[in-house]
Amino acid sequence: MHTFESVLVTGAAGFIGSNLSEALLARGHRVVGLDNLSRGSLANLREIMDHAAFRFVEGDVEDLRVVWDAVRGCSVVVHLAAYKIPRYGGRIDTLRINQCGSANVLEAVREVGARFVLASTSDVYGNSPHVPFREDAPLVLGTSASARWSYAVSKLFDEHLAFAYHEAHGVRSTIIRIFGSYGPNQHLSWWGGPQSVFISAVLRDEPVDIHGDGLQTRSFCYISDLVRGLVAAVERVPDGCDVINLGNDREITILELARMVKRLSGTPGELKLRMVPYTAFKGKYEDVRRRVPDLAKAASLLGYHPVVSLEEGLRRTIAWQRERMTTEGARSFFPSERLLDPPGQPPETRDQRNPPPPAVQRRQAGRRSNGHEVHGGHEVVGREVVDEA
Ligand SMILES: NC(=O)c1ccc[n+]([C@@H]2O[C@H](COP(=O)([O-])OP(=O)(O)OC[C@H]3O[C@@H](n4cnc5c(N)ncnc54)[C@H](O)[C@@H]3O)[C@@H](O)[C@H]2O)c1
């Protein structure tokens, strides 16, 4: 029997946070959910909002007083709140929120003597040739001129901060390097990863955007598997500070993923592909060729073994997404984000609510006028946004 903990989950209204909060409550833990609702939604929390052991705090991890209030009485903190993907105008947010938020949360963790679970990312392995990635493998990031690496760098900063707080203050931490996860409550845009936009495209009989040649590989983890690993991390934060991969180690190319989504969706007609060359992306875009976790450490320290096959997980996710699209039409639950961005345009996201400076807007407008061309039998488009985190 495990000890019942009081757990602060930052980013609780997001994809992973909402699923994790539900699972922690089901295990008998008390949960305080903190979120500023910038990317998450209260709709994700509707099943647990009235749960007697759940308290929701709307607030920002960049505000130390908010974090202090939320952490009071908590024995474990799972820090998920982050700005995930440096996209158009996003590098500043990524670096600031992920650095400042983690610094505040760790300070509060130290103050109350809690244990710390940090959501890091597989992106920190970058272009490491040592596939599958082990936690002690060298990390190989690209040039600082490529905005995409700012996400990995921000998360590496967080990892180092966790080690520093252990060295300086004895804070016990588990750093979880999360590999691409999917399932109910995922964002219906590139923010939610390729599986999310592929499903939307297939269900709407629209072309699936394939970045580069589509032969880059990823591994996809169904959310219930990831959540079981995170719950184990909450219940077993060891002495010290350690890094553990969580994900699924089945490797698949992005092209194969698109074909699988099409097959499992049961929609009529052929799969439509739209090849998007990397040269169409803003800045010096660099993709990661292969991304697969070594899960031996997760198995030995957390008893972790993913059990949901990609086919089964996608079937469940397609059913959820179909239902979500039926009930919410063409809009995702993230109010100002369209299901699919029109080709050649950046997504309508937070950047539209906080428009970038005029000079940046002018650059964006220039790229929008790129239009489309046809290449190699597939439509080829220019886009602003890409990532397969
Ligand atoms: N989803 C994945 O496959 C994946 C992969 C690798 C790492 N991760 C990491 O896991 C964590 C959760 O990811 P997710 O997919 O659930 O993302 P998400 O965007 O769905 O959830 C993040 C939540 O944090 C909230 N948030 C953002 N900035 C905040 C702030 N300043 N103050 C308070 N709340 C704030 C958002 O509103 C959102 O609800 C992130 O740290 C992410 O980097 C996720």
The ligand as a Gaussian input file, in Angstrom:
#p B3LYP/6-31G(d) Opt

LIG

0 1
 N        3.056000      15.956000     -24.479000
 C        4.236000      15.414000     -24.728000
 O        4.349000      14.484000     -25.532000
 C        5.471000      15.913000     -24.021000
 C        6.722000      15.478000     -24.472000
 C        7.857000      15.923000     -23.814000
 C        7.750000      16.756000     -22.708000
 N        6.514000      17.168000     -22.298000
 C        6.446000      18.083000     -21.145000
 O        5.365000      17.713000     -20.308000
 C        4.761000      18.894000     -19.769000
 C        3.273000      18.904000     -20.069000
 O        3.079000      18.829000     -21.462000
 P        1.621000      18.812000     -22.106000
 O        1.734000      18.081000     -23.386000
 O        0.614000      18.378000     -21.118000
 O        1.460000      20.364000     -22.440000
 P        0.193000      21.300000     -22.303000
 O        0.497000      22.543000     -23.034000
 O       -1.044000      20.545000     -22.666000
 O        0.146000      21.586000     -20.740000
 C        0.925000      22.573000     -20.121000
 C        0.011000      23.321000     -19.176000
 O        0.798000      24.320000     -18.504000
 C        0.035000      25.511000     -18.436000
 N        0.967000      26.612000     -18.329000
 C        1.812000      27.085000     -19.283000
 N        2.513000      28.122000     -18.831000
 C        2.099000      28.315000     -17.547000
 C        2.460000      29.254000     -16.546000
 N        3.366000      30.200000     -16.774000
 N        1.850000      29.165000     -15.336000
 C        0.912000      28.201000     -15.104000
 N        0.536000      27.298000     -16.013000
 C        1.125000      27.362000     -17.230000
 C       -0.782000      25.539000     -19.713000
 O       -1.942000      26.349000     -19.604000
 C       -1.114000      24.061000     -19.909000
 O       -2.358000      23.721000     -19.317000
 C        5.512000      20.078000     -20.350000
 O        6.476000      20.481000     -19.409000
 C        6.185000      19.513000     -21.572000
 O        7.388000      20.202000     -21.855000
 C        5.372000      16.776000     -22.933000

